[in-house]
Amino acid sequence: MINIHQKFCRETFFDGKLVDFQPVYGENFNFAYDVIDEIAKAEPQRRAMLWTDDFGNDKTFTFGDISRYSTMAANMFTSLGIGRGDTVVLVLKRHYQFWFCVLGLHKIGAVGIPATNLLTKKDYVYRFNAAHVKGIIATTDGDVIEHVESALPDSPTVKVKISVKGSHEGWTDFDSELEKYPDTMDRIETLATDPMLLYFTSGTTGMPKMVWHDHTYPIGHIVTAKYWHNVIPDGLHLTISDTGWMKAMWGKLYGQWFMEAGIFVCDFNKFTPAELLPLFAKYNITTFCAPPTMYRFFIKEDLDKYDLSSIKHATVAGEPLNPEVYNKFLQSTGLKLMEGFGQTETTLTLFNMVGTTPKPGSMGKPSPAYNIDLIDYDGNSVPTGSVGEIVLRTDKGKPCGMFDGYYENPELTKTVWDNNIYHTGDTAWKDEDGYFWYVGRTDDIIKSSGYRIGPFEIESVIMEHPCCLECAITGVPDPIRGQIVKATIVLAKGYTPSEELKKEIQQYVKVNTAPYKYPRVVEFVDELPKTISGKIRRTEIRGDKKA
């Protein structure tokens, strides 16, 4: 281990805890050259990735392999006419070729646009034209290429098509062509401030926004991997995420490889807890991160049946963590789930740091890499215990890992980032120990009879009731109270809708939280409306016109 991450940051500690993090990089910093290739030169045999699939296949790739294959990919892309500043969509699920491709794009200064395989024709048409996409690299699995092909007549900028895991007429076959390209190249100079990644956010309203990140973005994830994921250099880290989501960059690439740790990739088509859980012992997975939903599935599988002793540290993110999930996982494994929070526009901004004691359900404390505050509607900092919007103050400069703005839309950027204040749109309160507690999106706050009610607290209470599989809390208009609380519930197996059950749920909430927060309206549904990334569309439940 060469501790390469230490070249790119200054860390300040107090009482053994990180209190300040400052990036260090040159004007030409490029993660693929300056981190991956350098590790490969020093320790070419160090394990970088252990990849598996649904069929029992596995492959191990060293840093030497990753460096070599990414260079070959870079040479292929150059030969096909892709160059610095060109935008390229990657729809590669959890295929190991994703890592070759995205690093290859970094090396030539092209801009990667990871995307989910769940997109359809209209999604591709919008993305291709909005981002002036020049190329697409897509899996032959499923109907991805079919959807892409249907979008191409309406997407005049797309000139390069590359298929992975199989050939397709009119497409370059990545796997069969890769070995034809040299594994050496002269460094192509890029700037640290050049665009590197573009992500389309899956917002709950309107068309997706295009989030730009430059080449300094990976440095911000040193904090993610070292102080939150707590990765072990010779261990294996598993973050459950498809490469189409930003969470893959959090847990399957930058920070982990900055720390010279191995990543574990399970290339499955469908998440099945009973199939995934045995892999922890089989492959000696040491650190793990997943959203609360997946932990809930694990708990239902009876964790006592599985050997999870290899896991030394477990983290959770993606949505608020219900205390019930935290407590049940602790009972089964002895591991305290360390929650973290961030956005597509940022890296990890709030988290429970390694070595600290988490409070179940808390988002943790601000990252030393960010200046975080809670403000009211007038922009004033709120006192301890009061609800405010989470904002990032940037008067001392843009934090390393924070986005550069929304692509070709300075007006939209200004709506969330103005006067050196970035508005997350999320609300929380801070306790006397400095821990933050999530309340909800600013648009989701319910104002009833003078009270401001966040949906998450009520959802957490209802989720503890055995009848509830899923729940969404929204506000509905009321002539007397302004708004009243509504619970939209998907029932667990064995329960059927009834007036008696509604009353039981209402009473349960009254007993377990402040009585004014109980849902005066309860609706049972078969499923909740969700975004493509699985987030609940409360706007649709509310019936907002903008939804």
LUMBA-620343 format. One record per residue (C-alpha): residue in three letters; x, y, z. Coordinates in steps of 0.2 Angstrom, whole numbers, padded with zeros to 4 digits, always signed. Last residue first. Layout:
BEGIN
ALAXYZ ...
This chain:
BEGIN
ALA-0231+0083-0055 LYS-0233+0101-0058 LYS-0251+0100-0056 ASP-0249+0093-0038 GLY-0261+0078-0035 ARG-0254+0076-0017 ILE-0250+0058-0021 GLU-0242+0063-0038 THR-0231+0076-0028 ARG-0227+0063-0015 ARG-0217+0054-0029 ILE-0208+0041-0018 LYS-0190+0038-0023 GLY-0187+0022-0033 SER-0174+0028-0045 ILE-0186+0029-0059 THR-0197+0039-0048 LYS-0211+0032-0038 PRO-0230+0030-0036 LEU-0234+0020-0021 GLU-0242+0003-0023 ASP-0258-0007-0020 VAL-0266+0007-0010 PHE-0274+0010+0007 GLU-0279+0028+0011 VAL-0279+0036+0028 VAL-0284+0054+0032 ARG-0283+0062+0049 PRO-0265+0056+0050 TYR-0258+0059+0067 LYS-0246+0073+0070 TYR-0257+0083+0082 PRO-0256+0068+0094 ALA-0237+0070+0096 THR-0229+0053+0093 ASN-0231+0035+0098 VAL-0248+0035+0106 LYS-0256+0046+0093 VAL-0248+0036+0079 TYR-0255+0020+0085 GLN-0272+0028+0087 GLN-0272+0033+0069 ILE-0266+0016+0063 GLU-0280+0007+0073 LYS-0293+0019+0067 LYS-0288+0015+0049 LEU-0288-0004+0053 GLU-0306-0003+0059 GLU-0311+0006+0044 SER-0305-0008+0034 PRO-0291-0013+0021 THR-0284-0031+0021 TYR-0269-0037+0030 GLY-0261-0054+0028 LYS-0247-0048+0017 ALA-0241-0031+0021 LEU-0252-0016+0017 VAL-0247-0002+0006 ILE-0251+0015+0015 THR-0255+0033+0010 ALA-0256+0043+0026 LYS-0263+0060+0025 VAL-0260+0074+0037 ILE-0271+0089+0037 GLN-0268+0106+0029 GLY-0275+0124+0031 ARG-0282+0119+0048 ILE-0300+0124+0045 PRO-0303+0123+0026 ASP-0292+0108+0024 PRO-0280+0105+0010 VAL-0270+0088+0010 GLY-0253+0086+0017 THR-0242+0070+0013 ILE-0236+0055+0022 ALA-0230+0040+0012 CYS-0230+0022+0018 GLU-0224+0005+0013 LEU-0226-0013+0020 CYS-0237-0008+0035 CYS-0248-0020+0045 PRO-0234-0024+0057 HIS-0234-0006+0064 GLU-0216+0000+0065 MET-0218+0008+0048 ILE-0232+0019+0055 VAL-0220+0027+0067 SER-0206+0030+0054 GLU-0218+0037+0042 ILE-0224+0050+0055 GLU-0206+0056+0058 PHE-0202+0056+0039 PRO-0217+0067+0034 GLY-0211+0083+0043 ILE-0224+0093+0052 ARG-0225+0112+0054 TYR-0238+0117+0066 GLY-0249+0132+0065 SER-0265+0123+0063 SER-0257+0112+0050 LYS-0242+0116+0039 ILE-0235+0100+0031 ILE-0217+0100+0024 ASP-0216+0091+0008 ASP-0210+0105-0003 THR-0195+0108+0009 ARG-0190+0090+0007 GLY-0191+0080+0024 VAL-0188+0080+0042 TYR-0170+0073+0044 TRP-0161+0074+0061 PHE-0144+0082+0062 TYR-0132+0078+0076 GLY-0123+0092+0085 ASP-0124+0086+0102 GLU-0138+0099+0107 ASP-0149+0092+0093 LYS-0150+0099+0075 TRP-0165+0100+0065 ALA-0168+0094+0047 THR-0175+0100+0030 ASP-0170+0095+0012 GLY-0171+0107-0003 THR-0152+0107-0004 HIS-0150+0125-0005 TYR-0132+0131-0010 ILE-0127+0148-0002 ASN-0113+0158-0010 ASN-0125+0172-0015 ASP-0135+0160-0026 TRP-0135+0141-0028 VAL-0153+0133-0029 THR-0162+0145-0041 LYS-0145+0151-0048 THR-0142+0134-0056 LEU-0158+0135-0065 GLU-0154+0151-0072 PRO-0136+0145-0076 ASN-0144+0131-0087 GLU-0131+0125-0100 TYR-0127+0110-0088 TYR-0133+0112-0071 GLY-0119+0119-0059 ASP-0101+0115-0055 PHE-0105+0101-0043 MET-0098+0099-0026 GLY-0084+0086-0024 CYS-0071+0098-0018 PRO-0080+0112-0009 LYS-0083+0128-0019 GLY-0074+0142-0011 LYS-0074+0152+0005 ASP-0091+0159+0002 THR-0098+0142-0002 ARG-0111+0139+0012 LEU-0120+0123+0010 VAL-0138+0123+0015 ILE-0150+0111+0025 GLU-0167+0119+0027 GLY-0172+0123+0045 VAL-0181+0114+0059 SER-0178+0121+0077 GLY-0169+0110+0090 THR-0153+0121+0090 PRO-0157+0138+0084 VAL-0160+0143+0066 SER-0148+0152+0055 ASN-0156+0166+0045 GLY-0160+0165+0027 ASP-0178+0172+0028 TYR-0186+0155+0025 ASP-0176+0148+0040 ILE-0158+0141+0039 LEU-0148+0126+0044 ASP-0130+0127+0041 ILE-0116+0117+0033 ASN-0098+0122+0028 TYR-0092+0106+0019 ALA-0076+0095+0019 PRO-0077+0093+0038 SER-0093+0083+0034 PRO-0108+0089+0045 LYS-0114+0077+0059 GLY-0125+0062+0058 MET-0141+0059+0048 SER-0149+0053+0064 GLY-0161+0038+0064 PRO-0152+0028+0078 LYS-0139+0040+0086 PRO-0122+0035+0080 THR-0107+0033+0091 THR-0091+0040+0083 GLY-0076+0031+0078 VAL-0079+0031+0059 MET-0090+0046+0056 ASN-0109+0047+0056 PHE-0113+0057+0041 LEU-0118+0073+0033 THR-0111+0080+0017 LEU-0105+0065+0007 THR-0102+0071-0011 THR-0112+0084-0019 GLU-0124+0088-0033 THR-0131+0070-0034 GLN-0135+0073-0016 GLY-0128+0068+0001 PHE-0132+0060+0017 GLY-0124+0046+0028 GLU-0130+0034+0041 MET-0118+0022+0051 LEU-0128+0006+0054 LYS-0122-0001+0071 LEU-0116-0019+0069 GLY-0120-0032+0082 THR-0126-0043+0068 SER-0144-0048+0072 GLN-0148-0036+0086 LEU-0140-0022+0077 PHE-0149-0025+0061 LYS-0166-0025+0071 ASN-0161-0009+0079 TYR-0156+0001+0064 VAL-0171-0005+0054 GLU-0183+0001+0068 PRO-0174+0017+0069 ASN-0180+0021+0051 LEU-0166+0027+0040 PRO-0170+0041+0028 GLU-0166+0038+0010 GLY-0151+0034-0001 ALA-0139+0030+0013 VAL-0133+0016+0025 THR-0117+0010+0032 ALA-0109-0006+0038 HIS-0092-0010+0046 LYS-0083-0026+0050 ILE-0092-0038+0039 SER-0084-0055+0039 SER-0095-0061+0052 LEU-0110-0061+0041 ASP-0114-0080+0041 TYR-0132-0082+0037 LYS-0147-0090+0045 ASP-0147-0077+0059 LEU-0151-0064+0046 ASP-0169-0070+0045 GLU-0174-0065+0027 LYS-0186-0051+0033 ILE-0170-0042+0040 PHE-0162-0043+0023 PHE-0177-0035+0015 ARG-0177-0021+0027 TYR-0158-0019+0024 MET-0162-0017+0006 THR-0175-0003+0009 PRO-0163+0006+0021 PRO-0151+0009+0006 ALA-0135-0001+0005 CYS-0117+0000+0011 PHE-0105-0014+0016 THR-0087-0017+0022 THR-0078-0033+0024 ILE-0084-0045+0011 ASN-0075-0062+0014 TYR-0080-0069-0004 LYS-0090-0084+0002 ALA-0095-0076+0019 PHE-0103-0061+0012 LEU-0109-0070-0004 PRO-0122-0080+0007 LEU-0132-0064+0008 LEU-0134-0061-0010 GLU-0145-0076-0015 ALA-0157-0075-0001 PRO-0158-0056-0003 THR-0163-0057-0021 PHE-0160-0041-0031 LYS-0163-0045-0049 ASN-0152-0044-0064 PHE-0136-0048-0054 ASP-0118-0042-0058 CYS-0111-0043-0040 VAL-0097-0031-0039 PHE-0085-0031-0024 ILE-0072-0017-0023 GLY-0054-0019-0017 ALA-0046-0005-0007 GLU-0032+0006-0013 MET-0039+0020-0002 PHE-0040+0031-0018 TRP-0048+0015-0025 GLN-0062+0015-0013 GLY-0065+0034-0014 TYR-0067+0034-0033 LEU-0075+0018-0039 LYS-0089+0007-0032 GLY-0096+0016-0017 TRP-0099+0035-0020 MET-0097+0033-0039 ALA-0110+0019-0039 LYS-0121+0030-0028 MET-0123+0041-0044 TRP-0134+0029-0052 GLY-0132+0020-0069 THR-0118+0009-0061 ASP-0131-0001-0052 SER-0129+0000-0033 ILE-0126-0011-0019 THR-0110-0005-0011 LEU-0099-0019-0007 HIS-0081-0016-0001 LEU-0068-0030-0001 GLY-0053-0030+0011 ASP-0034-0028+0008 PRO-0035-0009+0010 ILE-0049-0009+0022 VAL-0064+0003+0019 ASN-0071+0013+0033 HIS-0087+0017+0023 TRP-0088+0033+0032 TYR-0071+0040+0036 LYS-0060+0033+0023 ALA-0072+0029+0009 THR-0083+0044+0009 VAL-0069+0056+0015 ILE-0058+0051+0000 HIS-0074+0054-0010 GLY-0071+0073-0012 ILE-0055+0069-0022 PRO-0066+0060-0035 TYR-0075+0076-0039 THR-0059+0086-0044 HIS-0061+0081-0062 ASP-0077+0091-0064 HIS-0095+0087-0060 TRP-0110+0093-0070 VAL-0128+0089-0065 MET-0141+0089-0078 LYS-0158+0091-0071 PRO-0172+0078-0075 MET-0188+0085-0082 GLY-0201+0091-0070 THR-0205+0085-0052 THR-0200+0070-0042 GLY-0182+0073-0047 SER-0172+0059-0055 THR-0156+0069-0058 PHE-0147+0067-0075 TYR-0129+0065-0071 LEU-0114+0072-0081 LEU-0096+0067-0077 MET-0079+0074-0081 PRO-0081+0092-0085 ASP-0064+0101-0086 THR-0059+0110-0070 ALA-0045+0098-0066 LEU-0038+0101-0083 THR-0035+0088-0096 GLU-0018+0084-0104 ILE-0019+0068-0115 ARG-0005+0057-0108 ASP+0004+0047-0121 MET-0003+0030-0123 THR+0000+0012-0119 ASP-0011-0004-0119 PRO-0013-0004-0138 TYR-0029-0008-0146 LYS-0034-0025-0154 GLU-0038-0032-0137 LEU-0054-0021-0136 GLU-0062-0026-0152 SER-0071-0042-0147 ASP-0077-0035-0130 PHE-0082-0018-0137 ASP-0092-0024-0152 THR-0094-0008-0162 TRP-0113-0006-0167 GLY-0121-0006-0184 GLU-0128-0024-0181 HIS-0127-0029-0163 SER-0113-0039-0155 GLY-0112-0046-0137 LYS-0108-0042-0119 VAL-0105-0023-0123 SER-0111-0013-0138 ILE-0103+0003-0144 LYS-0112+0016-0154 VAL-0104+0032-0160 LYS-0112+0046-0170 VAL-0126+0052-0158 THR-0129+0071-0162 PRO-0145+0068-0173 SER-0156+0061-0159 ASP-0174+0059-0166 PRO-0169+0045-0178 LEU-0159+0038-0163 ALA-0172+0035-0151 SER-0179+0018-0157 GLU-0161+0012-0158 VAL-0158+0016-0140 HIS-0174+0007-0134 GLU-0169-0008-0144 ILE-0151-0007-0137 VAL-0158-0007-0119 ASP-0170-0022-0122 GLY-0163-0035-0111 ASP-0144-0037-0110 THR-0134-0030-0125 THR-0126-0018-0114 ALA-0123+0000-0120 ILE-0109+0012-0124 ILE-0117+0028-0132 GLY-0108+0042-0141 LYS-0109+0060-0146 VAL-0122+0066-0134 HIS-0128+0084-0136 ALA-0133+0084-0117 ALA-0151+0089-0120 ASN-0152+0080-0136 PHE-0146+0063-0131 ARG-0154+0064-0114 TYR-0172+0069-0120 VAL-0171+0056-0134 TYR-0165+0043-0122 ASP-0179+0046-0109 LYS-0192+0046-0123 LYS-0186+0029-0130 THR-0185+0020-0113 LEU-0174+0020-0098 LEU-0173+0006-0086 ASN-0155+0001-0090 THR-0149+0016-0079 ALA-0137+0029-0085 PRO-0119+0035-0083 ILE-0115+0050-0093 GLY-0096+0051-0095 VAL-0088+0067-0102 ALA-0073+0065-0113 GLY-0055+0070-0107 ILE-0046+0056-0116 LYS-0040+0048-0100 HIS-0057+0051-0091 LEU-0066+0042-0105 GLY-0055+0027-0103 LEU-0059+0027-0084 VAL-0077+0026-0088 CYS-0075+0013-0101 PHE-0063+0001-0091 TRP-0074+0003-0075 PHE-0090-0001-0085 GLN-0082-0016-0093 TYR-0085-0025-0076 HIS-0103-0026-0080 ARG-0114-0019-0066 LYS-0128-0011-0077 LEU-0118-0005-0092 VAL-0128+0010-0099 LEU-0114+0022-0102 VAL-0119+0039-0111 VAL-0104+0048-0120 THR-0102+0067-0120 ASP-0087+0074-0130 GLY-0077+0087-0121 ARG-0060+0079-0126 GLY-0062+0066-0139 ILE-0072+0053-0147 GLY-0068+0049-0165 LEU-0069+0030-0166 SER-0050+0029-0165 THR-0050+0040-0149 PHE-0063+0028-0141 MET-0053+0013-0145 ASN-0037+0021-0138 ALA-0046+0025-0122 ALA-0053+0008-0120 MET-0035+0001-0122 THR-0029+0013-0108 SER-0044+0008-0097 TYR-0039-0011-0100 ARG-0021-0008-0095 SER-0025+0003-0079 ILE-0038-0009-0073 ASP-0027-0024-0076 GLY-0013-0017-0066 PHE-0025-0012-0053 THR-0029-0030-0052 PHE-0045-0038-0058 THR-0052-0054-0051 LYS-0066-0063-0060 ASP-0081-0073-0055 ASN-0094-0084-0063 GLY-0108-0092-0052 PHE-0122-0088-0065 ASP-0129-0073-0057 ASP-0113-0063-0059 THR-0097-0060-0049 TRP-0083-0047-0050 LEU-0069-0045-0038 MET-0060-0028-0040 ALA-0044-0019-0037 ARG-0033-0032-0030 ARG-0015-0027-0029 GLN-0004-0035-0043 PRO+0002-0019-0051 GLU+0008-0012-0035 ALA+0019+0004-0038 LYS+0015+0006-0057 ALA-0003+0001-0055 ILE-0005+0013-0040 GLU+0001+0027-0052 ASP-0010+0022-0066 ILE-0026+0022-0055 VAL-0022+0038-0045 ASP-0014+0051-0056 TYR-0019+0044-0073 ALA-0037+0039-0071 PHE-0040+0052-0057 ASN-0035+0067-0068 PHE-0027+0082-0060 ASN-0020+0094-0073 GLU-0021+0110-0063 GLY-0012+0101-0048 TYR-0021+0094-0033 VAL-0023+0096-0014 PRO-0040+0095-0006 GLN-0043+0101+0011 PHE-0051+0091+0025 ASP-0054+0098+0043 VAL-0060+0091+0059 LEU-0055+0072+0057 LYS-0056+0064+0074 GLY-0042+0058+0085 ASP-0044+0071+0098 PHE-0043+0084+0085 PHE-0037+0080+0067 THR-0033+0090+0052 GLU-0031+0082+0035 ARG-0023+0089+0020 CYS-0027+0081+0003 PHE-0021+0074-0013 LYS-0004+0066-0009 GLN-0012+0057+0006 HIS-0023+0047-0006 ILE-0008+0038-0013 ASN-0006+0028+0004 ILE+0007+0017-0005 MET+0000+0000+0000 
